Amino acid sequence: MVISGATTLVAIAAVIGVIGYRVFKAEGSAPAEVTALLPKGARVISAAVAEDRIAVTLDVGAAIEIRTFDAKTLKPTGRLRFATEP
């Protein structure tokens, strides 16, 4: 009974430790206002949020482009371009 009680106490302490670590280790929030520059004539088709990324689909002339941004810092993380084969 002492062993099971000690095991339960260690498990509860571990859970509380992880919760405390995540609360105090949390990064700062993103800036309140950010302006993303798009190519001239570009049109935003859609925007979506998934986990820690923001995906924005653009219509740039005759091509479709997806740009991704980090949700916490709002910095660009990637760009995917689609074009038709000649």
For each residue, the residues with C-beta under 8 A, 3 or more apart:
1: 4 5
2: 5 6
3: 6 7
4: 1 7 8
5: 1 2 8 9
6: 2 3 9 10
7: 3 4 10 11
8: 4 5 11 12
9: 5 6 12 13
10: 6 7 13 14
11: 7 8 14 15
12: 8 9 15 16
13: 9 10 16 17
14: 10 11 17 18
15: 11 12 18 19
16: 12 13 19 20
17: 13 14 20 21
18: 14 15 21 22
19: 15 16 22 23
20: 16 17 23 24
21: 17 18 24 25
22: 18 19 25 26
23: 19 20 26
24: 20 21
25: 21 22
26: 22 23
27: 72
28:
29: 72
30: 34 71 72 73 74
31: 34 74
32:
33:
34: 30 31 74
35:
36: 56 67 69 76
37:
38: 42 44 58 60
39: 42 58 60
40:
41: 60 61
42: 38 39 58 59 60 65
43: 58 59
44: 38 47 56 57 58
45: 57 58 59 64
46: 56 57
47: 44 54 55 56 57
48: 54 55
49: 53 54 55 71
50: 53 55
51: 71
52: 70 71 72
53: 49 50 68 69 70 71 77
54: 47 48 49 68 69 70 71 74
55: 47 48 49 50 66 67 68
56: 36 44 46 47 66 67 68 69
57: 44 45 46 47 64 65 66
58: 38 39 42 43 44 45 64 65 66 67
59: 42 43 45 63 64 65
60: 38 39 41 42 63 64 65
61: 41
62: 84
63: 59 60 81 82 83
64: 45 57 58 59 60 81 82
65: 42 57 58 59 60 79 80 81 82
66: 55 56 57 58 79 80 82
67: 36 55 56 58 76 78 79 80
68: 53 54 55 56 76 77 78 79 80
69: 36 53 54 56 74 75 76 77
70: 52 53 54 73 74 75 77
71: 30 49 51 52 53 54 74
72: 27 29 30 52
73: 30 70
74: 30 31 34 54 69 70 71
75: 69 70
76: 36 67 68 69 79
77: 53 68 69 70
78: 67 68
79: 65 66 67 68 76
80: 65 66 67 68
81: 63 64 65
82: 63 64 65 66
83: 63
84: 62
85:
86:
